[in-house]
Amino acid sequence: MSFIVLNLTVIWHFYILDKKKSLKKFTQFFMFPLIGFLVCSLIFIKLSFDAHLVGGIWIGVGVIYLGIKTKGFSKNAPVLNEKEIVDIVN
């Protein structure tokens, strides 16, 4: 689901809102994300009900966790810095 939204966001931000249109930008920021959107949507549609249910629960848990971490969405979401990522990986 998130990749579906990501592809639509790329089209919106980098192609629709951009004033300078070109064939390269059309290909990079419209056609490829559109193909990605269609492929991800097809995969999403073909998932079983159980997969949708578990995914929905997982998203709900994530939203609740984010709400707690941001004190009711009144603060910015936490961000990992490069050192924290290296520490996690190692």
C-alpha positions as CSV (number, residue, x, y, z in Angstrom):
1,M,0.0,0.0,0.0
2,S,2.8,2.4,0.9
3,F,4.5,1.9,-2.5
4,I,1.2,2.7,-4.2
5,V,1.0,6.0,-2.4
6,L,4.8,6.6,-2.9
7,N,4.4,6.3,-6.7
8,L,1.4,8.7,-6.7
9,T,3.4,11.1,-4.6
10,V,6.3,11.1,-7.0
11,I,4.0,11.8,-9.9
12,W,2.3,14.6,-8.0
13,H,5.5,16.3,-6.6
14,F,8.0,15.8,-9.3
15,Y,5.8,15.9,-12.4
16,I,2.5,17.7,-11.9
17,L,3.8,20.4,-9.6
18,D,6.9,21.0,-11.7
19,K,6.5,23.9,-14.1
20,K,9.2,22.7,-16.5
21,K,8.0,19.7,-18.5
22,S,10.3,17.6,-20.7
23,L,10.3,14.1,-22.2
24,K,12.9,13.0,-19.7
25,K,10.8,14.2,-16.7
26,F,7.7,12.7,-18.3
27,T,9.5,9.3,-18.5
28,Q,11.2,9.5,-15.1
29,F,8.5,11.1,-13.0
30,F,5.3,10.1,-14.7
31,M,5.7,6.9,-16.8
32,F,7.9,4.9,-14.4
33,P,5.9,5.8,-11.3
34,L,2.7,5.1,-13.2
35,I,3.9,1.6,-14.1
36,G,5.0,1.1,-10.5
37,F,1.6,2.2,-9.3
38,L,-0.1,-0.2,-11.6
39,V,2.1,-3.2,-10.7
40,C,1.8,-2.5,-7.0
41,S,-2.0,-2.0,-7.3
42,L,-2.3,-5.3,-9.1
43,I,-0.3,-7.1,-6.4
44,F,-2.4,-5.4,-3.7
45,I,-5.7,-6.4,-5.3
46,K,-4.6,-10.0,-5.7
47,L,-3.7,-10.3,-2.0
48,S,-6.0,-12.5,0.2
49,F,-8.4,-11.1,2.7
50,D,-6.1,-12.3,5.5
51,A,-3.2,-10.4,4.1
52,H,-5.3,-7.2,3.9
53,L,-6.4,-7.8,7.5
54,V,-3.0,-8.3,8.9
55,G,-1.6,-5.4,6.9
56,G,-4.4,-3.1,8.1
57,I,-3.7,-4.2,11.7
58,W,0.0,-3.5,11.2
59,I,-0.7,0.0,9.8
60,G,-3.0,0.6,12.8
61,V,-0.4,-0.4,15.3
62,G,2.1,1.9,13.5
63,V,-0.3,4.8,13.6
64,I,-0.9,4.2,17.3
65,Y,2.8,4.0,18.0
66,L,3.5,7.2,16.1
67,G,0.7,8.9,18.0
68,I,2.3,7.9,21.3
69,K,5.8,8.9,20.1
70,T,4.6,12.3,18.9
71,K,2.4,12.9,22.0
72,G,-0.9,12.9,20.0
73,F,0.8,14.1,16.8
74,S,1.7,17.5,18.4
75,K,5.4,16.9,17.9
76,N,7.5,15.9,14.9
77,A,8.0,12.2,14.2
78,P,11.4,10.9,15.4
79,V,14.1,10.6,12.8
80,L,17.0,8.2,12.7
81,N,20.4,9.9,12.1
82,E,23.2,8.1,10.2
83,K,25.1,7.1,13.4
84,E,22.0,5.4,14.8
85,I,21.5,3.5,11.6
86,V,25.1,2.3,11.6
87,D,24.7,1.3,15.3
88,I,21.6,-0.7,14.5
89,V,23.2,-2.5,11.5
90,N,26.3,-3.3,13.4
